[in-house]
Amino acid sequence: MQHPASNKLTVLALLLLGIVVLVCASLGRWQLSRADERRAISAEIERGRLAAPLLMRPDMTIESVQPWRAASASGHWAAQFSVMVDNRNLDGRPGLWLATPLILEDGVAVLVLRGWIPRPIGTEQAPKIATQLSMHTVEGEMSLRVPRLFELWTSKKGEDSGLPSTWKGIAAGESGWVDTSSLVRVQNLDLGSLAERTGLKFLPVVLLQNSPAQEGLSRNWPKPSLDADKNVGYATQWFGFAAIAAIAFCAVLWRFVRRRRRQIE
């Protein structure tokens, strides 16, 4: 006669195997959805880069922003409101991004990510960046925001933005030179917070400058991971685990039913 405890263990095993099947199948579907997302991002990048270059104007709206599209803007730097975006690595080297508002006509600004500089180590001095005082044109690719770094806290406007609450900016040196060691540093930079602190009106877009590297700045901007095949491979593995668990579930269930039939006979 089958012991009741054995029946309970069998039911528990069936329950656990059923949960494993559901979890693994769900993870497989999630990986497939991630693959679809990466294909969509890849298509969006392709559309943006195939589009005709855009001249950014003060009346530009969010509807006209197309990420990865080539764009140019003409104006002069508001060097006093330059910001260093911290903890941005390049080829394994720690560094920072330099972000400076570019003032267009009518006083409207566009935030430009100008490039990457290495983090000073030891007695090294932070570089000084030349910032032209005259009108000039900046070329790059459009982005909806400054690429973010993962934070363990929630980034908010105002006191949590990392920007000083009473910020007057800094004065540029002679010929527009800016000492990067004196600039404000933040982990992430939000356009809303920057507008609130500086009093500038920003276009709803960030320009990633991609003209040839100069002034000690490198311009190798991060690109999203687009390897959808990797997600498909992970999905196949999860579905394989689900199939193994399903086979084990059926085997345990068949043995349980067979024992019950013997008990009845």
N, C-alpha and C positions, 0 to 999 in steps of 0.2 A: 504493500500500500504506500502511496506517495505521501511523504511527510508534508504537513501544511507549510512549514518553513521553506521547503524547497519550492513550493508553488509561489510563495511570496518573492523569493529571490528571482525566480523566472520572470514574474511580472515586472519586477524592478529592472531586470536586465532589458526586457522589451521596451520599457519606458525610456531608459537611458539611450538605447540604440535608436529609438524613434526620435529623440531630441537631437542626437548626433546627426541623423539624416537631415532633419529640418535645418539645423544650424549650418551644416556644410553646404547644403543646397542654396541657402540664403546667401552665404558668402560667395558662392559661385556666381549667382545672379548679380550680386553687388560688383564683382570684378568685371562682369560683362558690361554693366552700366558705366563703370569707370572707363572701359575701353571705348564705349560710345562717346563719352564726354571728351576723351582725348582726340578722337577722330573729328569731333565737332570743332575743337579748338584748333586743330591742324587746318581744317577747312577755313576757319575764320582768319587765321594768320595768312593763308594763301590768298583769300579774297582781299584782305587789307593790303598786302604787298603788291598785288596786281592792279590795285586802284590807282588812278592818276594822283600825283602829288597834290596836296591841298595847301593853299595859303591861308594861314590862320588870321582871322579878323576879330575885332572886338565884339561883334554881334553874333559870334559863333554860338550855337546851341548844342545841348547834349545829343540831340538827334543827328547832328552832323559828325559826331565823333565816331570814327571807325578804327578800333585798335589795330596796331601794326601798319597802319597806312602812313606812307611818307608824307611829311608836312614840313612847312617852314614858317617862321615868324620873324618879323622885323621889329626891332625896338632897342631899348637900352637897358642894361642890367640895373636892378635894384640891389646892388652888392651888399648894402647894409643889412639886408634881410636874408643873407645866405645862411643855409643850415647844413650841418653835417649829419648824414643818416648813418648811424653806427652799426657795427657788426655785419658788414657786408664783405664776404670773402671773394677773392678772385684767384683761381688756380691754386687754392689751398692757402693763400696768403691773407691774413686779416687786414681789413681796410675799411674805408668809409666812402660814401657817395657825397658829392657836393651838389646841393640843390640851390638854385638862385632864381628869383622871379625875374622875368623879362617884361618890362613895361611897354605895351603896345600903344598905338595912338588912342586918344580919349582916356588914357590912364588905366585901361584894363590890363591885367597882367596874366601871363601864362607861366606856370612853374616848369622850369627846365632842369632835368637831371643832367648835369654837365659832365660827369665822369667819376671815376674811381681813383682814390689815392691810397697808398699803403699806410697802415697805422705806424706812426713813429715808435721805434723800439729803443729803450734805454735812453741814451743821450742824443738820439737823432732829433732833429728839429722838424716840425710840421712844415710842409711846403707853403709858399706864398703863391697865390693864383692871380694872374693878370686879368683884370676885368675892364674891358674897354668902356670908356665913358661916352663914346659917340654911338650913333645909331648903327646897327649892323644886323645881319640876317643869320639866324640859327636854323639848321636843318636837322631833322631827326625822324623818329617814328612816334605816333600817338599812343597813349595809354590812358585808361580810365582813372588810374591811381598810381601812386608810388608803390612799386612792388613791396609787399609787406614781409616782415620777419615774424615768425611765430612768437607769440607772447603768452606768458602764463597768466596774464591779467587782461582785463577788457580795456581796449583803447577807447577813450572817450574824448570829446571835445573839452576844452577848458583845462582844469587843473591836472588832468591825467594825460594831457597831450605831450608833456615833456618840454613844452615851450614856456618861457617865462611869462608870468601873468602881466608884468609891466615891462614890455619889451620895446625898446626904442631902436633896436638894431645896433650895428657897429659902424664906425666911420672907416671908409676905405682910405688906404694910404695914398701916397703920391702916385699919379698915373693909374689910379684904379686898382692898385695891388691890395689883395686881401690876405691877411694872415689866418690860415685855416685853424691854427691852434686857439684862436680867440672866438671861434664861432660856436653857436649853440649846437649841442649834440642831442639827437633823439633816436629812439629805436625804430619808430615808424613815424611817417609824416603824413598828416591828413590835411587836405586842402581847406576844409572847413575851419579847422583849428588855426591854420596858418593865416587865413583871411581874417579871422577874429582878432588874432594877435597883432597883425601888421596894419590892419585897416585897408588892405588892398582888395580890389574886386578881381577874382580869378576866373578865368575860363574853366569850364568843367572838363579839363583835360590836362595831362602831363606830357611834356615833350621829352623823349629820351634822345638826347643829342648823339648823333652818329657820325659827325664830320670827323676827319682824321684826327687822331689823338694829338693833343698839343698842351702846352702849359703844364706838363707833368701829369696830365689826366689820362687814364685809360678808359675806353668806351666799349667794353665787351659786356653788354647787358644780359642778364639771365633770361633764358627762354624756358617755357614750361616743358615738362617731360611729355613727349608725344608718342612714346613707345606703346601703342595699343596692343601689340602682339604679346607683350609681357603680361598684361592683364588677362588676355585670353588664355595664356599658359597657366596663370594662377587659377583661373576659373576652371580649367580642365582638371587641375589637381584637386580642387575642392569638390567638383562633381565626382571625381574618382573616389575620394574619401566617402562621399555620400553613398555611392554605389556599393562600396565595401560594407558600410554599416547597414545598408538595406539588405544585402545578401545575408549578413550575420543575423539581422532581425528575422528574416524569413526562416533561416535554419533553426534558430531558437524557438520560434513559433511552431514550426513543423514538429520538432521534438516534443514540445509541450503538448501539442494536440495528440500526437501519437501515444504519449504516456497516459493522457486522459482517456483515450479510447481503450487502452489495455485495462485501465482500472474499471471501466464500465463493463467490459466483457468478463 
